[in-house]
Amino acid sequence: MSAQATVFVVDDDTAVRSGLALQLEAYGFSVQTFDSCMDFLASFDPQAAGCLILDVRMPDMTGPELQTVLACRNSNLPIIFLSGYEDIPVAVEAIKSGAFDFLTKPVDSQKLLNSVYAALDLNAEQRQRLNR
């Protein structure tokens, strides 16, 4: 895992976004939060190291729609989807489209941490291969 890696959190629910940020920061992660996909895209750096925790259902652009945009931009940020609904077809499609993980809210803290650590490790490996 890279020291400068960032966990990007995109969720339109302020309480969820803040809670995730506090929890991740308590474990030493660098965290940036966004309340919409459009806000995230406005500051998106394709070279950024890290992973993305992404809500599925948001008003301006859905998480899966953002996943498609990022794929078109050749992003290698692993995406961990969060959903308040157990929507199996959406989860299957997200994973088929390259999502790293799909978790339901309220998310188990240990499952989230395990997923974030693994996603950051994957991103570091991908970045190392690209820089050879």
Phi, psi and omega in degrees: 000134181281141181295330182266009179294145181238141171264115179266129181243122178239111180204134182281350179270113184303316182295317179295313181301312180294318180297317178296317180299314179299315181297313182291321178295326178297335177265009174090008179281146169277128186232138170235134182245152180218142181267001177203160177295322181296320177296319178298312181297328180297332181245009184295130175245112182300342179271356183297139176267138177149209176211167184237124171260120193230125175290147181282310187255114176220156188289320187278319180206135180283163176302313177299326176294319177296320177304317179295317179298315181295322178296320178295334179266011179058036177289141175248020175290120174295138182251126173252110179278143171239137179220141175278359183233143175273082183255091186300315179300322178293317179298315180298314180296320179298316180293317177300329181274005173107006178299145179285319183204163178220113183240152178257149177273147351291135186277137175293128184303316182292321178297318179297312180299316178300318181293318180296313178302314182294321179295319178293322176297316178300314180299319179297319178296316180298317181294322179295318178298320181291332183270003180282000000 
